[in-house]
């Protein structure tokens, strides 16, 4: 019995030593930024939404919201504004959308929030920058040198100079969503239908104006495939791997209502301003949440 116990202990000691040695001898130089192997998040697939039958929906409401990216809680959507290699593998939401539309990963974009008017993706990206502007430049001769008039002044001419979209000016998101109650489990649920972003652009007169981008369909699996493969930054834990798709499903953002479906088909700003508009948005928010609780009797 003592011999058996000795052999068991010897084997355990050998395995422990071999395992420790394998850890010591592990190749830690493959990636200077990591000391352990991280599983790649690319190639993930979004979880399909459960099917919903029209006969199971007993109430619904269309809601438009805005997400202010200047708000601290929402800034993980906004940063980093740089589009370079020095971003620790992170990409902000607007840059992600622009790259996906440009590369064809998001093939369908729309001109309106009803998403009934398709827009050519190439034109949608071009429209973000706006029309080229005219600038005065020296007229160049065949020798590549500026031309001069008889008074010795440089001859000036005009040419069109392209404008460029500045992602740092995109500081607001707008989402369209549909709240509904499913009688199968008598729960209130929500689906985000579409998303657009607001940005600044330079007008032909040189001033700045604000505009809304094209709309992308958030129910489209092509869009969700893009969102699920980009992680949203968590300032409390760098290891957190919640994707932008997870963020929207979990509704991990602050927003405020700007419009709900109504008989006048108007937004809150069409009839109220200032504090009154804020109170109206809060009132509409409460009315939506009260629908589910009002269905129950105690």
N, C-alpha and C positions, 0 to 999 in steps of 0.2 A: 504493500500500500504506500509505503514511504517513497519507493522508487517511482511509482505512478505519479504521485504528487510532485516529485522532483522534476520529472519530465514535463508535466503540465506547466509548472512555473518557468521552466527553461524556455519552453515554446512561447509563452506569453511575453517573457522578457525579450526574446529575439524579435517577435513581431512588433513590440513597442519600440525597440531600438531601430528596426528597419523603417517603421513608419515615421519616427522622428527624423531619421537620416534623410528620408525622401522629401520631408518638408524642408529640411535645411538645404538640400541639394536642388530644390525646385528652382526653375528658371524665372527669376524675378525681374529680368531685364527685358522681357518681351514688350512691356508697355511701361515707360518711365513714370506715367501718371497713376498707375495702379499697383497694388501689392497683392491682389488676388484677381482671379479671372471673373470678369463680369459677363453675364449672359446678354447677348445682343437683343435689343428691343425691336429691331427692324424686322419686318415680315409678319408682325402680329396682325391678327384679323379681329375686327370688332364683333361683339356678340350681337346677332340679329335681334331686332325688336320682336317681342311676341306678337303674333297676328291678332288683329282686332276686327270683329264683325260689326257692321253697322247696327244690327239688331241688338247688340250688347251695349251700345252707347246710349245712355238715357238723358245725358246733358252734356253740352260742350260750349266753350267760349274761346274766341280767338283774342289773343293778347299780344300787344307790341311792347317791348321793353328796350331800355337803353342801359348799357353798361359803361360807366365812366372809368376809363383807364388811368385817370389821374388819381382816383381813389386808391389809397394804399392797398386795400385788400385785393384789388383787381390788377395790381401792377405786374403780376406774373404773366399776364397776357401781353403786356407792353414791352418789357425788357427781355433780351437786349435789343436795342434799336440798330446796332451795328450788324452788318451782314458779312461777317469775316470768320476766319478760322479761330480767332481768339475769343470764343464765346462759350468754351467748355461744353461744346456739343449742343448748346441750347439755341432755340430759334423762337422769336416771338410769333404770335398768332398771325398777324397780318403778313409778315414775310413768308410764313409757311403757306398761306393761301395763295399769295402771288406766285411763288415758285411752283406750286402744284398746278395752277391754271396755266402758267407759261409752259410747263413741261407736258401738259396734257393729262396729268393725273386727276385733275378735276375737269372733265370735258364739258359739263353743262353749267352755264351761268346765265343769269337772267337780268333783264333791265328793270323789273318791277318786283314788288314784294309778293304779288300774287303768283309769281314765277310762271307766267303764261307767255311772256315775251322773251324768247331765247336771244342771247347776245353772243356774237362771235368772240371766243376767248381772246384772240389776238387783239381785237379792237378794244375789248374790255380793259386789257392791260395798258394799251396805248392811251386810252382816254384818261387814265389816272394821271398821266403827266400833263395832259392838255396840249393845245396846239403849239407848234414851234413859234418862237418869237423872233422879230426882226432886230438885228443888232448892226451897228456901224463898225466896219472893219476897213483897214487900208486896202486899196486895190493893188493887187500884186501883178507884176509883169511876168513875162515868160522866163526871166532869169531868177524868179523867186524873190525879187526885191520890190519894195513899195514903189509905186509910180508917183511922180510929182507933176504939178501943173507948172505953168510958166512963171508963177510967182514963187516957186520953190516949196509950195505947201503940199503935203501928202494928200493924194486923191482918195477920198473915202467912198465906200460903196456899202450897200446893205446885203445881208445874207440871213437866211433862216437858221436859227440855233435851236436845237431840240431842248425841251424841258425834261426834267427828271423827277420822278416821284420820290418824295421824301417820306419814308415809313415812319419817321419820328413824329410827323404831324398827324398820324392816325391815332387819335386819342379817345375814340368813342366807338362802341359796337352797338348795333341794333339787331335784335332778334325778334322773330315772329314765332309764336308758339300757340298750341291748341290745348287747352285744358278740357278734360272730359271725365265723366264718371262711368266706370265699367260695372254693369250690374252683375257680372259674374262674381265679383268679390266686393262689390259696393264700395269701391275705393276711388278717390279722386286721383287722376294721373295727368301727366303732361308730356307732350312731345314738342321739341323745338323743330320748327319747319324750315326756317331760313335764317340767314345771317348776312349782314352787310356792315361796312365800317365807314366812319366819317373821317375826312382828311382835309388838309389845307392845300390849295393850289394857287399858282400865280396867274392872275388874270392878264389879258392882253394889254391892259393899261399899266401893268406893273404892280397892282395891288394884290392883296390876299383875299381869298374867299373860301368858303367851306362847301364841301360837296359830299354826297353819299356814293359809295362804290356800287358795283354790281352786286346781285344777290346770289348766294350759293345755297343749294338745297341740302339741308342738314339731314334729311331722311335718306339721301342718296348714299349707297354703300361706297361709292368712289370717294365721296367726301369723308366718310367715316374711316375709310382705309388710310387716308392721309392723316387725319387727326389722331388716330390710335397709335401711330408710329412716331409721334413727337411728344416728349414728356413735358409736362407743365412744372415749372420750378416750385419747390416747396422750401421756403426760407428756414423752416424748422428742421428739415432733414434732407440732406443731399441725396440720400439713397431712395427717397420716395419716387415711385415710378408711375404716378397717376398721369395718364396721357390727357391731351386736350379733349378727347372723346369721353374719358372718364369724368372730367371736370364738368362737361355740359350735361351728362346724364345725371350726375350727383348734384347738379346745380350749385357748384362750389364757386359762387360769385355773388357780388352785390349788384342789384339792379333796381330800376324804378319803372313803373308803368307809365307809358305816354299815350296809350290808346287801348280801348277794348272795342269789340264789335258792338255797334250801337245803331239806332234808327237813323241818326243824322250822318253816319259814316264820317265822323270827325275825330280829331285828336283833342286831348285835353287843352293843348296850347291854343286851339281855335276859339275857346270860350273862357279860359281862365289863365291868369298869369301869376307869377310870384308865389307867395305863401298859399294862396287859394289853390293854385295848381298842385302844389305839394300835398295839401290836405285831400284834394280830390283823388290823387294817385293812391294815397294811403287808404282812402275809403273804398276804392275799387279793389285794392289788394285784399282788404278784409272781407268784402262781399264774396270774392272768389273762394277764399278759405272757409267761409261760413256755410257755403253750399253743402259741403260734405257733412259737417256736424249737424246741420238742420235736417238731414235725412233720417237721423236717429231719434227715437223717443225714449225717454228715461222715466 
